[in-house]
Amino acid sequence: MAAIVTPTSRTVAPTSHRLPPGPLGAQRIPRHVAALRTDAAGLFARLRRDYGDTVRLPLGLLTATLAFHPDAIKHVLQDNNANYVRGPGYERFRLFMGDGLLTTDGDAWRERRRTVNPLFHRSAVEGMVDTMASATAVVLDRWERHGRSGYTGDVLPAMMRITLGALGRIMFDADLDGDRRRVGAAMETAVEAMVFRGTVPELLPPWVPFPSNLHIAGARADLYAVLGRAVAAHRTGAGAGRPDLITLLLTAAESPDGPALTDADVRDELMTVFMAGHETTGTGLAWALHELAHAPVAQERMREEADRVFGGRAPVAADLPQLTYTGMAVEESLRLHPPIWVYPRASRAADELGGWHVPAGECVFLSPYVTHRHPDYWVTPERFDPERFTETAKRNRPRYTYFPFGGGQRKCVGEAMATTQMRLTLAMLVSRFTIHPAGPGDPALRTAVSLRPVGGLPLRIVPRHS
């Protein structure tokens, strides 16, 4: 495996050694550590409200700087990005993803990114539309079989099933529906494990045969087995006849001019793309349905657009540019419920953010969830309003007021795939069903890998022509 070489950072000589404001007092530290596990997004929002756009948060053995202003976010992700490497929060992902795109830095990251980029180009994503539509139709057909009364219940599992079906075909050219329950249970264990390891000090190393560690190891083995079968099928020539992620990685591994990828490297990249894409896109779809259930006017406008564009036939790639309002609704839902709610970074050298001193080695948190609701940039920020994403409105906003997929050179490689899946699935769904609330308003949040609703997202999905 290639050595990790981090580029030289552009050190900014601090003009001030003033540390940012923040909560003081050792007695508050246990409360903040507990909040990171139960309501981290809410904690960050309260800290911005109480202390401003740059906040210093003591957490016992470490201290974090929270940066919420778009100029500071641009500085970290783009202007001086070489000074800000992956933060300690990413170590938890190694538990399942190993040394994949999400956890590496430097030359190792650049080599991997170049290898997987072709699969995620917009032109390649357009070729995935049939697969995405088929995965969506499986779930919509099941809902239609509930009859005139429709389906009532938590929509999150169904949205996860759609993304699992699409990803299985796109990534591995495999039908994972038979493994759905096994993979779903393993993914839930993985999410819980990564959340716990990211917010609570690790008291027992992963190799200690404690019940929780054995449970995690079993989930990891289940996921490795599914990926292993897909890789083996490709090695024996029984895999895809078209390019997929396994084909790209195996070709790169066997090329004398490509990156030196071991079998473990291939597995880590597959696990990274699979877990990140499944969790974030599935959760994003469920949140979008929740917002549309409480916004009947926006839902009806999407329905009229879908009827006009599809004309009663199955969707094709050429339809995507015409789903303009649906795309605006997707962006607005991602504003309120970004797929990754926080990006941890670590400063290599001392720097300044918003006029405040950031020491070398400081953990720096950037939160799309908080900045996307910043009252200085968003009018009535808690309200769902797709009109915020007209082309004119987007041009008139500072660049990093909206960054659901990160930014700079490490912007999420799967952005086009995720937004295409969301746009297509939502358009297909509203063309066949109406969406109604089946519970209270906004549920409490659980800050997992993505923003998970406590108790799920119960909705009533009724066929249009019942």
Beta strands, then each sheet from edge to edge (+ up, - down):
strand 1: 54-59
strand 2: 62-67
strand 3: 84-86
strand 4: 151-154
strand 5: 343-347
strand 6: 351-353
strand 7: 356-358
strand 8: 363-366
strand 9: 433-437
strand 10: 445-447
strand 11: 451-453
strand 12: 458-463
sheet 1: 1+ 2- 8- 5+ 3-
sheet 2: 4+ 12- 9+
sheet 3: 6+ 7-
sheet 4: 10+ 11-
end
